Structures are given as C-alpha cells and as structure tokens.
Amino acid sequence: MRILITLILLCLTVTPAQAQLQAMCGDCNLDLSVNISDALLAMQAAAGNITLSPLAGPLCDVDASGGPTSTDGLMILQFASGLRATLNCPAMPPAVAPNRVIDPAFVPFGTCVQGQSNGNGWAFTILGNAGFPSGTVAPVPNGASAPTLATQWVTTINGPMFPGYTATPTHSNCFMLQDSAGAPASIQIGNCVADATGTPCAF
C-alpha cells in the first residue's frame, strides 16, 4: 500500500478494527490517554469554566452531539473506569484507509499519516516562516503501522535537521507542524505539497 501523508478532514466512526484510535477519543488534555482528568476537563468545558483548544474540542465530544457537555464528561469517566466499552467522537482520523482520504474535517488534528510502511525511508522539505529545511526520515520496518510512521515523522522533525520547527502529536497517527511562533507549516515531498488545501502526498 502506498503511504500517504495528508491534511485530513473526514467524519468517521471508530470501528473495532481501529482499536488503537478509540483511546484517543475522549483525550481532552491531549496526553495520549483517557482518564479522569479528561472527564473533569469535559465537565469544566460544559460548565463554561474553560475553553478547549481546537485540537481538544472534537476529542471531548464523545457522543458526537456537536460539543462538550456534562454527558460527555460522564461518558469519559465511565470509559476511563471500564464501565463503557466505546466512545464516538465526530471526527477521528483513520490510521488505515483503502485509498487516499481527504476531507476538510480533520484540520484540528493537523497532518495525518495513513497506510503501512513499505520499508523505505523518504526525503521531504518543510515550507514555513522559519525557512525551508530539507531532510530524510529513516525507514521503519516493512508493514509498520501508521502510528509508527507518524512517530518517526515527529522524531525527525523535532531533531537537529529542522531548527525552528516542532511537530506535536495530536492523535495516534497525526501531528501538528508549526514554527517557533506557532504558525502552521507544510510538508513537501517531491513536487507534492501537503498543505491546508488537503493535498495528499505519497511517500
């Protein structure tokens, strides 16, 4: 399967085959786990005491009702306590897709990786306000998952080859790419630019 890195937006219900994504629905504090702290954040957001970030908001809406409510807080608490088996966020980026999947609803998650590794490394350039540095991501084993690939992207971007840029995980297979001032940046692979227009790029 070709590997794709995309800026994605697609409404998708998590299925049992994507169990590794389920734990991210309900992750209101973006710490890559779902626990009582997330339930408290959802309750506080529902009461109007805090405002969730654009990244966290969709992950706190675990009943897909359009925004965090006290019901979401209760559902997250039940999930964290093992009393609920699933949560259903309105927009969860797929780690595996049969084809390129682009739709403008995954912008809160940033840049997402889909597919499986073909065992090859890849070269890319970052386009943004901090310059246009280029580098190469080391290969991961053939057949490795999209979350593994995303982790490799994040590790590379946060390394010495790309000063002035940071990649922050937002989901198991997604990350937010920004310069040091917090402005978004794009990734160019060959002649293809994965940017806010939702362009997918194979790598």
Residue pairs with C-beta under 8 A, 6 or more apart in sequence:
1 115
1 116
1 118
2 115
2 118
2 202
3 113
3 114
3 115
3 116
3 117
3 118
3 149
3 202
3 203
4 97
4 100
4 113
4 114
4 115
4 200
4 201
4 202
4 203
5 111
5 112
5 113
5 114
5 153
5 187
5 189
5 194
5 200
5 201
5 203
6 100
6 101
6 102
6 111
6 112
6 114
6 194
6 198
6 199
6 200
6 201
7 102
7 106
7 107
7 110
7 111
7 112
7 194
7 195
7 196
7 197
7 198
7 199
8 93
8 101
8 102
8 103
8 105
8 106
8 109
8 112
8 114
8 174
8 198
9 91
9 102
9 103
9 104
9 105
9 106
9 107
9 198
10 91
10 93
10 94
10 101
10 102
10 103
10 105
10 106
11 90
11 91
11 103
11 105
12 91
12 92
12 93
12 94
13 88
13 92
14 21
14 22
14 25
14 86
14 87
14 88
14 89
14 92
17 96
18 92
18 94
18 95
18 96
20 95
20 145
20 147
20 172
21 92
21 93
21 94
21 95
21 171
21 172
21 173
22 86
22 87
23 32
23 33
23 34
23 172
24 32
24 34
24 59
24 92
24 171
24 172
25 34
25 59
25 62
25 87
25 88
25 89
25 92
26 34
26 38
26 59
26 60
26 62
26 75
26 76
26 79
26 80
26 87
26 89
27 33
27 34
27 38
27 56
27 59
28 37
28 38
28 39
28 41
28 42
28 45
28 52
28 56
28 59
28 60
28 68
28 76
29 37
29 38
29 41
29 56
30 53
30 55
30 56
30 59
30 169
30 170
31 37
32 169
32 172
34 76
34 79
34 80
34 87
35 80
36 77
36 80
38 60
38 76
38 80
39 73
39 74
39 76
39 77
39 80
40 73
41 50
41 52
41 56
41 60
42 60
42 62
42 68
42 69
42 70
42 72
42 73
42 76
43 70
43 73
44 50
45 51
45 52
45 57
45 60
45 68
46 68
46 69
46 70
46 72
46 73
47 70
52 60
52 68
54 107
54 108
55 108
55 109
55 110
55 170
55 176
57 67
57 68
57 108
58 89
58 90
58 91
58 108
59 89
60 68
60 72
60 76
61 67
61 68
61 72
61 89
61 90
62 72
62 75
62 76
62 79
62 87
62 88
62 89
63 69
63 71
63 72
63 75
63 88
64 88
64 89
64 90
65 71
65 72
66 90
75 84
75 87
76 87
78 84
79 85
79 86
79 87
91 105
91 106
91 108
91 109
92 171
93 106
93 109
93 112
93 171
93 173
93 174
94 101
94 112
94 114
94 173
95 113
95 114
95 145
95 146
95 147
95 172
95 173
96 114
96 115
96 116
96 145
96 146
97 114
97 115
100 114
100 200
101 114
102 198
102 199
102 200
103 198
104 198
106 112
106 174
107 196
108 170
109 170
109 171
109 174
109 176
110 168
110 170
110 174
110 175
110 176
110 177
110 184
111 153
111 174
111 175
111 176
111 177
111 187
111 194
112 150
112 171
112 173
112 174
113 146
113 147
113 149
113 150
113 153
113 173
113 174
114 146
114 173
115 146
115 149
116 143
116 144
116 145
116 146
117 139
117 140
117 141
117 142
117 143
117 144
117 145
117 148
117 149
118 142
119 139
119 140
119 141
119 142
119 143
120 139
121 136
121 137
121 138
121 139
122 136
122 137
122 189
122 203
123 134
123 135
123 136
123 137
123 189
124 134
124 135
124 136
124 137
124 187
124 188
124 189
124 203
125 132
125 133
125 134
125 187
125 188
126 132
126 133
126 134
126 157
126 162
126 165
126 177
126 185
126 186
126 187
126 188
127 185
127 186
127 187
127 188
127 193
127 195
128 164
128 165
128 177
128 178
128 179
128 183
128 184
128 185
128 186
129 179
129 181
129 183
129 185
130 163
130 164
130 165
130 179
130 180
130 185
131 164
133 161
133 162
133 163
133 164
133 165
134 161
135 156
135 159
135 161
135 162
136 156
137 152
137 153
137 156
138 152
138 156
140 148
140 149
140 152
145 173
146 172
146 173
147 172
147 173
149 173
150 169
150 172
150 173
150 174
150 175
151 169
153 167
153 175
154 167
154 168
154 169
154 175
156 162
157 165
157 166
157 167
157 175
157 177
158 166
158 167
164 179
164 180
165 177
165 178
165 179
165 180
165 185
166 177
166 178
166 179
166 180
167 175
167 176
167 177
168 175
168 176
168 178
169 175
170 176
176 184
177 184
177 185
177 186
177 187
178 184
178 185
179 185
184 196
186 193
186 194
186 195
186 196
187 193
187 194
187 201
188 194
188 201
189 201
189 202
189 203
190 201
192 199
192 200
192 201
192 202
193 199
193 201
194 200
194 201
